[in-house]
Amino acid sequence: MERIWKNNKMSYGGDYNPEQWDEATWAEDMRLFKLAHIDTVTLNVFSWATLQPSEDEYDFSKLDKIMEMVKANGLKVVLATSTAAHPAWMAKRYPEILRTEFNGMRRKFGGRHNSCPNSPVYRKYSVRLADKLAERYKNYDNIIAWHISNEYSGECYCDLCEKAFQGWLKDKYKTIDELNRAWDTSFWSHTFYDWDEVVLPNMLSEHFGYEYTMFQGITIDYRRFSSDSMLECYKLEYDAVKKHTPDIPVTTNLMEFYKLLDYQKWAKYMDFVSWDSYPDTKATPAAMALNHELMRGLKQGKPFVLMEQTPSVTNWQPYNALKRPGVMRLWSYQAVAHGADAVMFFQMRRSIGACEKYHGAVIDHAGHENTRVFRELAALGAELDKIGDKTLGTREKAECAIVFDWDNWWGIEYSAGPSRIMRYRDEVQNYYNAFHEYNIPVDIISVEDDLSQYKIVCTPILYMVKSGVDERLRQFVKNGGTLVTTFVSGYVDEHDLVTVGGYPGKLRDILGIWVEECDALPEGKKNSFVWEDIKYDADLICDLLHTEGAEALAVYEEDFYKGMPVITRNSFGQGKAYYVATRSTAEFYKRFVELVCEEQDVKGVLETPEGLEATARYSEDKKYLFLLNHAEDTKSFIADANYYDILKEVSVKAGEEVEVAAKDVRILESV
């Protein structure tokens, strides 16, 4: 079993900012951390201004004291490089470091992530700081990970970025003729004759709105370039700390399905994946689970770190509801159930000023342990001590996968048709929800990942089929796998150029269909179809298709395309390929996924009532079954084998009915 870092239990703690407090408060914090069973702190996330008060001056005196204090108190450290917010003197002396907005407005000093990722000044000083930190603290044996920057985000549209974009394009396309071909610049007389004629796409050039671009190929390439630019900043700091501490793993904290950065590419350069979970107040358990699945999938199923979550309340949503009693614990264990090997929080002590002063914390403004939140945190910490290292390095086992691809995401939502309300992540969620209903494990994979271990692969709206992807899918189905794909699939290549000859392009032979037209329905308008004697809605998109060897399982009931196929199944080699030509209801997806899984003999982890989520993680000789009750009342299940309940310290016999109270968790170890 591969562990993320050296520890004898799940790390428990989070972001600690002692530089905001006096040293008497530090001592009190150490007492409170012990009471809460906290063993790990993330330090130095936003300290650049303190560490480097001027261009040639560095002052590590306060951080030295902090590092000695936490070491003396037996705490492990995730040490950050502080490079997410540059100091004021840097912006004053080098204004070119500041970002330019999408509308062309140059920023002034303020906020965070306000540094141009292509600024030589930013790269010079951020790397220098990372290097100095690693050199200074390399002998601290309680540093278990490096934390580069913090929540990389945003974008820049300055002259430095434009120049760097031109160089990126030259490296990618080699010749200006190939660039013109890939972007189809014969359209609207956009032909380029030299690299320096290319301008970056924003409101000053190709856009007439943030998601509305006249040249999708140019804008998609700028998205790729922007993600690569920030990744390069991360990699430079990564190399700087690795030079001094080659054995300490390095990460940066990701943010669920963050559209601007291609996390699948980033993960290749991260020693382990970590992320910050702040679900919307209306998020369902399945929506939260999908975020965890993405993070687990970025490293092909390896465990990840829950680097941040709030102990109680966020401060930046439209309304910031408290986590009800038991929910912090429940959501923490949901992360563990889906692959987390650490439970961490933001923040350790609640700030007294600025925009995060009302964000939840382990230690509230009251400053003591006599709060509901602290008691819940201490109780969870005690449970994690009890679990110890049992689940560390264990993995889920999935026979089903859903493909997610950032290029595809950008391509779909920059597209000039067929529908502005079509959202890639929504369609992925629709299919994932159905698997989640049956407690069927699902890997979220990239278009590059190996498919041979799966029985079912689902590719919602695979609009962009990049080189080699169709062949991987073709071989997967030929070898006996089941492919499920949907409307608006197979339209374009990696340059957003349409694959001519009929949709779904390179997938046509696998699916055994030809899509002639695509009808985009306005919000509120629906068609319908009958499948297995039940009538279902058809909305958003209705593909008008013809079968070319596929079997029509259902047809549209209305409009001029009444009677045309809406669900098809094609036998291809030893496998099958399904095409769902419209968006439908949760009831449809649930029944459809059930049928496809029955055909491939794929079963859920455990049969449970609605609201009771079941997942499993496996070591070489043990199974750990997680039961999480998201409902407001007690749920029960029938044990499928003999187990030992780790938290309640009782035996559970096969066939026994086991109750799980509202918002409660059971963790069962196979015996």
C-alpha positions in Angstrom: 0.0 0.0 0.0 1.4 3.4 -1.0 1.1 6.1 1.6 1.2 9.8 0.9 3.6 10.7 3.7 5.2 9.0 6.7 2.6 8.9 9.5 1.1 6.3 11.7 -2.4 7.7 11.3 -4.5 10.0 9.2 -3.1 13.5 9.6 -5.5 15.8 11.4 -5.2 19.6 11.5 -5.0 22.3 8.9 -4.0 25.9 8.1 -2.4 27.7 11.1 -1.5 31.4 10.9 0.3 32.2 14.2 1.9 35.3 12.6 -1.4 36.9 13.1 -1.2 36.5 16.9 1.1 37.2 19.8 3.3 34.5 21.3 1.1 34.1 24.4 -1.7 33.0 22.0 0.6 30.5 20.4 1.1 28.8 23.7 -2.7 28.6 24.3 -3.1 27.2 20.8 -0.7 24.4 21.6 -2.9 23.4 24.5 -6.1 23.5 22.5 -4.5 21.5 19.6 -3.7 18.7 22.1 -7.3 18.7 23.3 -8.5 18.4 19.7 -6.1 15.6 18.9 -4.6 17.8 16.1 -1.2 16.5 15.0 -0.5 18.4 11.7 -0.5 22.1 10.8 0.0 23.9 7.5 2.3 26.8 8.0 3.5 29.9 6.1 0.7 30.0 3.5 0.6 33.9 3.3 3.8 35.2 4.8 5.7 36.6 1.9 5.5 40.2 3.1 6.9 39.2 6.5 9.6 36.9 5.1 10.9 39.4 2.5 10.3 43.1 3.6 12.4 44.5 0.8 14.1 43.3 -2.4 17.3 42.1 -0.8 16.2 41.6 2.8 14.9 38.3 4.2 13.7 37.9 7.8 12.9 34.3 9.0 13.0 35.1 12.7 9.3 34.8 13.3 9.0 31.6 11.2 12.0 30.2 13.0 10.1 30.6 16.3 7.0 29.1 14.9 8.8 26.1 13.5 10.6 25.5 16.8 7.3 25.9 18.7 5.3 23.3 16.7 8.2 20.9 16.7 8.5 21.1 20.4 4.8 20.3 20.7 5.1 17.2 18.5 3.3 18.7 15.5 4.0 17.7 11.9 4.2 20.4 9.4 3.0 20.9 5.8 5.2 23.9 4.9 4.0 26.4 2.3 6.1 28.6 0.2 4.0 31.8 0.7 4.0 32.7 -3.0 0.3 33.2 -3.6 0.4 36.9 -2.7 3.4 39.1 -3.5 4.5 41.9 -1.2 3.5 45.6 -1.8 7.1 46.7 -2.5 7.3 44.3 -5.4 4.2 45.8 -7.1 5.5 49.3 -6.5 9.0 48.7 -7.9 7.9 46.3 -10.7 4.4 47.2 -11.7 4.6 44.8 -14.7 4.2 42.0 -12.2 0.5 42.9 -11.8 -2.2 41.1 -13.7 -4.3 42.5 -16.5 -8.0 41.5 -16.5 -10.0 40.0 -19.3 -11.3 43.4 -20.3 -7.8 44.9 -20.5 -7.8 46.6 -17.2 -4.4 46.6 -15.4 -4.7 45.7 -11.7 -3.2 47.6 -8.8 -1.7 46.0 -5.7 -4.3 44.1 -3.7 -6.0 40.8 -3.2 -4.1 37.6 -3.9 -3.2 35.7 -7.0 -2.5 39.1 -8.6 0.9 38.2 -10.0 1.3 37.6 -13.7 2.4 34.0 -14.1 4.7 35.0 -17.0 6.4 37.9 -15.2 10.1 37.2 -15.0 10.1 39.2 -11.7 7.5 37.1 -10.1 9.2 33.9 -11.2 12.6 35.1 -10.0 11.5 36.1 -6.5 9.0 33.3 -5.9 11.6 30.6 -6.8 14.2 32.4 -4.7 11.9 32.4 -1.7 11.1 28.7 -2.1 14.8 27.9 -2.4 15.6 29.8 0.8 12.8 28.2 2.7 13.9 24.7 1.7 17.5 25.4 2.4 16.7 26.8 5.9 14.3 24.2 7.1 15.6 21.1 5.3 16.8 19.4 8.5 13.4 19.6 10.3 12.3 16.0 10.5 8.7 17.0 11.2 8.1 18.5 7.7 6.0 15.9 6.0 5.1 17.8 2.8 5.7 21.0 0.8 2.7 23.2 -0.1 3.5 25.3 -3.2 1.6 28.6 -3.3 -2.1 28.2 -2.6 -5.2 27.6 -4.7 -3.7 28.6 -8.0 -6.4 30.5 -9.8 -7.3 33.4 -12.1 -5.7 34.4 -15.3 -3.8 37.3 -16.9 -4.1 39.1 -20.2 -1.0 41.5 -20.1 1.6 42.2 -22.7 4.0 39.7 -21.1 1.4 37.0 -21.5 0.8 37.9 -25.1 4.5 37.6 -25.9 4.7 34.3 -24.0 1.6 33.0 -25.8 3.3 33.7 -29.2 6.3 31.7 -28.0 4.1 28.9 -26.7 2.3 28.7 -30.1 5.6 28.6 -32.0 6.7 25.7 -29.9 3.4 23.9 -30.4 2.8 24.5 -34.1 6.4 25.0 -35.4 5.2 26.9 -38.6 2.8 29.7 -39.1 1.1 27.7 -41.8 0.3 25.0 -39.4 -1.1 27.5 -37.0 -3.3 29.0 -39.7 -4.6 25.5 -40.6 -5.3 24.5 -37.0 -7.2 27.7 -36.3 -8.9 27.8 -39.7 -7.9 31.4 -40.1 -9.2 31.6 -43.7 -12.4 32.4 -41.9 -13.0 36.2 -41.6 -9.6 37.0 -43.2 -7.7 36.1 -40.0 -4.6 34.7 -41.7 -1.4 35.4 -39.8 1.9 36.0 -41.6 4.2 36.1 -38.5 4.0 35.0 -34.9 4.0 38.6 -33.5 0.8 39.3 -35.3 -1.1 36.9 -32.9 -2.9 38.7 -30.2 -4.3 37.1 -27.1 -8.1 36.5 -27.1 -10.0 38.8 -24.7 -12.5 41.7 -24.9 -10.0 43.7 -26.9 -9.8 41.2 -29.6 -11.8 38.0 -30.3 -14.4 38.0 -27.5 -17.8 39.6 -27.2 -18.3 38.3 -23.7 -16.3 36.0 -21.4 -17.7 32.8 -22.8 -18.4 34.2 -26.3 -15.5 34.0 -28.7 -15.4 34.4 -32.4 -12.5 32.0 -32.8 -12.8 29.0 -30.5 -9.5 27.5 -31.6 -7.6 30.6 -30.5 -9.4 30.8 -27.1 -9.0 27.1 -26.3 -5.3 27.4 -27.0 -5.1 30.4 -24.7 -6.8 28.4 -22.0 -4.2 25.7 -22.4 -1.4 28.3 -22.4 -2.8 30.0 -19.3 -3.0 26.7 -17.4 0.5 25.8 -18.6 1.9 29.2 -17.5 0.8 28.7 -13.9 1.9 25.1 -14.0 5.4 26.3 -15.0 5.4 28.6 -11.9 4.5 25.6 -9.7 7.2 23.4 -11.4 9.9 26.0 -10.8 9.1 26.2 -7.1 8.8 22.4 -7.0 12.3 22.1 -8.4 13.6 24.7 -5.9 12.4 22.8 -2.8 13.3 19.3 -4.2 16.9 20.5 -4.7 17.2 20.6 -0.9 14.6 18.1 0.3 14.3 15.4 -2.4 12.5 13.0 -0.1 9.7 15.3 1.0 6.6 15.1 -1.2 5.3 18.2 -2.9 1.8 19.3 -3.6 -0.5 22.3 -4.1 -4.1 22.5 -3.1 -6.6 22.1 -5.9 -10.3 23.2 -6.0 -12.7 20.6 -7.2 -13.7 21.0 -10.9 -11.8 24.3 -11.4 -12.3 25.2 -15.0 -9.3 27.4 -15.7 -6.6 24.8 -14.8 -6.2 21.4 -16.4 -5.8 19.4 -13.2 -5.2 16.2 -15.1 -2.0 17.7 -16.6 -1.1 19.3 -13.3 -1.3 16.1 -11.4 1.5 14.6 -13.4 3.8 17.0 -11.6 2.4 16.6 -8.1 3.8 14.0 -5.7 0.3 13.6 -4.3 -3.1 15.4 -4.9 -4.6 17.6 -2.3 -7.7 19.7 -2.5 -10.0 22.2 -0.7 -13.6 21.1 -0.2 -16.2 23.9 0.1 -19.4 22.5 -1.3 -22.3 24.8 -2.2 -25.0 24.9 0.5 -27.3 23.1 -2.0 -24.8 20.4 -2.9 -26.0 16.8 -2.8 -24.0 13.9 -1.3 -23.4 12.7 -4.9 -22.1 16.1 -6.0 -19.6 16.1 -3.1 -18.7 12.5 -3.8 -18.0 13.3 -7.4 -15.5 16.0 -6.4 -13.6 13.4 -4.3 -13.7 10.9 -7.1 -12.1 13.5 -9.4 -9.2 14.0 -7.0 -8.7 10.3 -6.5 -8.7 9.8 -10.3 -6.1 12.4 -10.9 -3.5 9.9 -9.6 -5.1 6.8 -11.1 -6.9 5.9 -7.8 -4.2 6.8 -5.3 -5.2 8.3 -2.0 -5.4 12.1 -1.7 -5.3 14.7 1.0 -8.3 16.8 2.1 -6.2 19.9 2.6 -9.0 22.3 3.6 -12.6 22.2 4.6 -14.5 24.5 7.0 -15.1 23.2 10.5 -18.5 25.0 10.6 -19.2 27.8 8.1 -17.8 29.4 5.0 -17.8 33.1 4.6 -18.1 33.8 0.9 -21.2 32.1 -0.3 -24.5 34.0 -0.9 -25.6 32.7 2.5 -23.4 30.8 4.9 -25.3 28.2 6.8 -23.7 26.4 9.7 -22.8 22.8 9.3 -25.4 21.1 11.5 -24.3 18.9 14.4 -22.6 15.7 13.0 -22.2 17.1 9.4 -18.6 18.1 9.8 -17.8 14.6 10.9 -20.0 13.0 8.2 -18.4 15.0 5.4 -14.9 14.4 6.7 -15.6 10.6 6.6 -17.1 10.9 3.2 -13.7 12.3 2.0 -12.0 9.4 3.7 -14.5 6.9 2.2 -13.6 8.1 -1.3 -9.8 8.1 -0.9 -8.6 10.8 1.6 -5.7 9.8 3.8 -5.8 13.1 5.8 -8.5 15.3 7.2 -7.5 19.0 7.4 -9.3 22.3 7.9 -9.1 26.0 7.2 -8.5 27.5 9.7 -7.0 26.7 13.1 -7.8 30.0 14.8 -10.4 32.4 13.5 -8.9 35.6 12.1 -10.1 39.0 13.5 -9.8 41.1 10.3 -10.4 41.1 6.6 -12.5 38.8 4.4 -12.0 35.5 6.3 -12.8 36.7 9.9 -16.2 35.0 9.8 -15.0 31.8 8.2 -15.2 28.8 10.5 -12.2 27.7 12.6 -11.1 25.1 15.2 -10.7 27.9 17.7 -13.4 30.4 17.5 -13.3 34.1 18.4 -14.3 33.0 21.9 -10.8 31.6 22.2 -11.5 28.5 24.2 -12.6 24.9 23.9 -16.1 25.4 25.2 -17.9 25.5 21.8 -20.0 23.0 19.9 -17.6 23.0 17.0 -14.5 22.4 19.1 -16.2 19.5 20.9 -17.1 17.9 17.6 -13.6 18.4 16.3 -12.0 16.8 19.4 -14.4 13.9 19.1 -13.5 13.3 15.5 -9.8 13.6 16.4 -10.1 10.9 19.0 -11.8 8.6 16.5 -9.0 9.1 14.0 -6.5 8.2 16.7 -8.6 5.0 17.2 -8.6 4.2 13.4 -4.8 4.7 13.3 -3.2 3.6 10.1 -5.8 0.9 9.1 -7.1 2.7 6.0 -3.9 4.5 5.0 -2.9 3.6 1.4 -6.0 1.6 0.8 -7.9 2.0 -2.5 -11.3 1.7 -4.0 -12.0 -0.9 -6.7 -13.9 0.4 -9.6 -15.2 -1.5 -12.7 -16.8 1.7 -14.1 -15.3 4.9 -15.2 -16.5 8.3 -16.4 -14.2 10.3 -18.7 -13.6 13.9 -17.9 -11.5 16.2 -20.1 -10.6 19.8 -19.6 -10.1 20.5 -23.3 -13.5 19.0 -24.0 -14.9 21.3 -21.2 -13.4 24.4 -22.8 -14.5 23.3 -26.3 -18.1 22.6 -25.4 -18.7 25.8 -23.4 -16.8 28.1 -25.9 -18.7 26.5 -28.8 -20.9 28.8 -31.0 -23.7 26.2 -30.7 -25.8 24.3 -30.3 -26.9 25.6 -26.9 -25.6 28.1 -24.4 -27.3 26.3 -21.5 -25.4 23.1 -22.2 -22.9 22.5 -19.4 -20.4 19.7 -19.5 -20.1 19.1 -15.7 -23.9 18.9 -15.4 -24.0 16.0 -17.8 -21.2 14.2 -16.0 -23.0 14.7 -12.7 -26.2 13.3 -14.2 -24.5 10.0 -15.0 -22.5 9.9 -11.8 -25.6 10.4 -9.7 -27.1 7.2 -11.1 -24.0 5.1 -10.2 -23.9 6.7 -6.8 -27.5 5.7 -6.2 -26.4 2.1 -6.4 -23.2 2.6 -4.5 -21.3 1.6 -7.6 -17.6 2.7 -7.4 -16.6 5.0 -10.3 -13.2 6.3 -11.4 -13.0 9.7 -13.0 -10.4 9.3 -15.7 -8.8 11.3 -18.5 -8.9 10.5 -22.2 -5.3 9.3 -21.9 -5.9 6.7 -19.2 -5.9 3.0 -19.7 -9.4 1.5 -20.1 -8.6 -2.2 -19.9 -9.5 -2.5 -16.2 -13.0 -1.3 -16.7 -16.2 -3.0 -17.8 -18.2 0.2 -18.4 -16.8 3.6 -19.6 -19.1 6.6 -19.8 -18.2 9.7 -21.9 -20.9 12.3 -21.6 -20.8 14.9 -24.4 -17.4 13.8 -25.8 -17.6 16.8 -28.1 -13.8 16.9 -28.8 -12.2 13.6 -29.8 -8.4 14.2 -29.7 -5.9 12.1 -31.6 -5.9 8.5 -30.4 -9.0 8.7 -28.2 -11.3 7.0 -30.7 -8.9 4.1 -31.1 -8.7 3.6 -27.4 -12.5 3.5 -27.2 -12.7 1.3 -30.3 -10.3 -1.3 -28.7 -12.1 -1.1 -25.4 -15.5 -2.0 -27.0 -14.0 -4.6 -29.3 -12.5 -6.3 -26.3 -15.9 -6.6 -24.6 -16.4 -3.3 -22.8 -19.5 -1.2 -22.7 -19.3 2.4 -23.9 -22.0 4.9 -23.1 -21.9 8.3 -24.8 -24.3 11.1 -25.5 -25.5 13.9 -27.7 -23.0 16.3 -29.2 -20.2 13.7 -29.2 -17.5 13.3 -31.9 -17.9 16.7 -33.4 -14.4 18.1 -33.5 -10.7 17.3 -33.1 -8.3 18.8 -30.6 -8.1 22.1 -32.6 -11.9 22.5 -32.5 -12.1 21.7 -36.2 -15.2 19.8 -37.3 -14.6 16.2 -38.4 -16.4 16.2 -41.7 -18.4 13.3 -43.1 -21.1 13.2 -40.5 -21.4 13.3 -36.7 -20.3 11.6 -34.5 -17.2 11.7 -36.6 -14.5 9.2 -35.5 -17.0 7.4 -33.2 -19.5 6.7 -36.0 -18.4 3.1 -36.6 -18.3 2.2 -32.9 -21.8 3.6 -32.3 -23.3 2.4 -35.5 -25.2 5.7 -36.1 -25.2 8.9 -38.1 -26.4 12.1 -36.6 -28.0 14.3 -39.3 -29.2 17.3 -37.2 -29.2 18.6 -33.6 -32.3 20.4 -32.1 -31.5 22.7 -29.2 -34.6 23.1 -27.0 -35.3 26.3 -25.2 -35.5 26.1 -21.4 -38.9 24.7 -20.4 -39.6 23.0 -23.7 -39.5 19.2 -23.8 -39.9 16.3 -26.1 -40.4 12.8 -24.8 -39.7 9.1 -25.4 -40.9 5.7 -24.0 -38.4 3.2 -22.9 -39.2 0.0 -21.1 -42.9 1.1 -21.0 -42.1 4.3 -19.1 -42.4 7.8 -20.5 -39.4 10.1 -20.0 -38.6 13.7 -20.8 -36.2 14.7 -23.5 -34.8 18.2 -23.1 -31.9 20.5 -23.8 -30.6 18.7 -26.9 -32.4 16.3 -29.3 -30.1 14.6 -31.8 -31.8 13.5 -35.0 -30.0 10.3 -36.0 -30.1 7.3 -38.3 -29.0 3.9 -37.4 -26.1 2.3 -39.3 -26.2 -1.1 -37.7 -27.2 0.0 -34.2 -30.5 -1.1 -32.6 -33.0 1.6 -31.7 -34.2 1.1 -28.1 -36.5 4.1 -28.0 -37.7 6.9 -30.3 -38.9 10.5 -30.0 -42.7 10.9 -29.5 -43.1 14.5 -30.7 -42.2 17.1 -33.3 -41.2 16.5 -37.0 -38.6 13.9 -35.9 -41.2 11.8 -34.1 -40.2 8.1 -34.5 -36.5 8.8 -34.9 -34.1 6.9 -32.5 -33.2 8.6 -29.2 -31.4 5.6 -27.5 -29.4 3.2 -29.6 -27.2 0.1 -28.8 -24.6 -1.2 -31.2 -22.8 -4.5 -31.0 -19.1 -3.9 -31.9 -16.6 -6.7 -31.6 -17.3 -8.4 -28.2 -18.7 -5.3 -26.6 -21.6 -2.8 -26.9 -21.8 1.0 -27.5 -24.8 3.0 -26.3 -25.8 6.4 -27.6 -28.2 8.6 -25.6 -29.3 11.4 -27.9 -30.9 13.7 -25.4 -30.8 14.8 -21.8 -33.4 13.2 -19.6 -34.5 12.8 -15.9 -32.8 11.4 -12.9 -35.3 8.5 -13.0 -34.1 7.6 -16.5 -30.4 7.7 -15.7 -31.0 5.5 -12.7 -32.8 2.9 -14.7 -30.4 3.1 -17.7 -27.3 2.7 -15.5 -29.0 -0.2 -13.7 -29.6 -2.0 -17.0 -26.1 -1.4 -18.4 -24.5 -2.6 -15.1 -26.7 -5.7 -15.1 -25.5 -6.6 -18.6 -21.9 -6.4 -17.4 -22.6 -8.0 -14.0 -21.4 -4.9 -12.2 -22.7 -4.6 -8.6 -22.7 -1.9 -6.0 -20.6 -2.1 -2.8 -23.8 -2.8 -0.8 -27.5 -2.4 -1.2 -28.7 0.4 1.0 -31.8 2.6 1.3 -31.9 6.1 -0.1 -29.7 8.5 1.8 -27.3 5.8 3.1 -24.1 5.9 1.1 -21.8 2.9 1.0 -18.2 2.8 -0.3 -15.3 0.4 0.3 -11.5 0.7 0.4 -9.2 -2.3 0.2 -5.8 -3.3 1.3 -4.1 -6.5 0.3 -6.1 -8.5 2.9 -8.7 -6.2 4.3 -11.9 -4.5 3.2 -13.1 -1.3 4.9 -16.8 -0.7 4.4 -17.9 2.9 5.0 -21.6 3.6 5.7 -22.6 7.3 5.7 -26.1 8.4 6.6 -26.9 11.7 4.9 -30.6 11.4 5.8 -32.5 13.0 8.7 -33.6 9.7 10.1 -32.1 6.3 11.0 -31.3 3.9 8.1 -30.4 0.3 8.2 -28.7 -2.3 6.0 -28.0 -6.0 5.9 -24.3 -6.9 6.5 -23.0 -8.9 3.5 -20.1 -10.5 5.5 -18.6 -10.6 9.0 -17.1 -7.3 10.1 -15.7 -5.4 13.1 -17.0 -1.9 13.7 -13.9 0.1 14.3 -15.6 3.2 15.8 -18.2 1.4 17.9 -15.9 -1.5 18.8 -18.5 -4.2 18.2 -18.7 -7.2 15.9 -21.2 -7.4 13.0 -22.3 -10.7 11.6 -23.2 -11.5 8.1 -27.0 -11.2 7.6 -27.3 -8.9 10.6 -29.4 -5.8 10.2 -27.3 -2.8 11.2 -28.7 0.7 12.0 -27.0 3.9 11.2 -28.4 7.0 12.9 -29.0 10.2 11.1 -25.7 11.9 10.1 -23.8 9.0 11.6 -21.0 6.9 10.2 -20.1 3.2 10.5 -16.7 1.9 9.5 -16.6 -1.9 9.2 -13.4 -3.9 8.9 -13.6 -7.3 7.3 -12.7 -10.2 9.6 
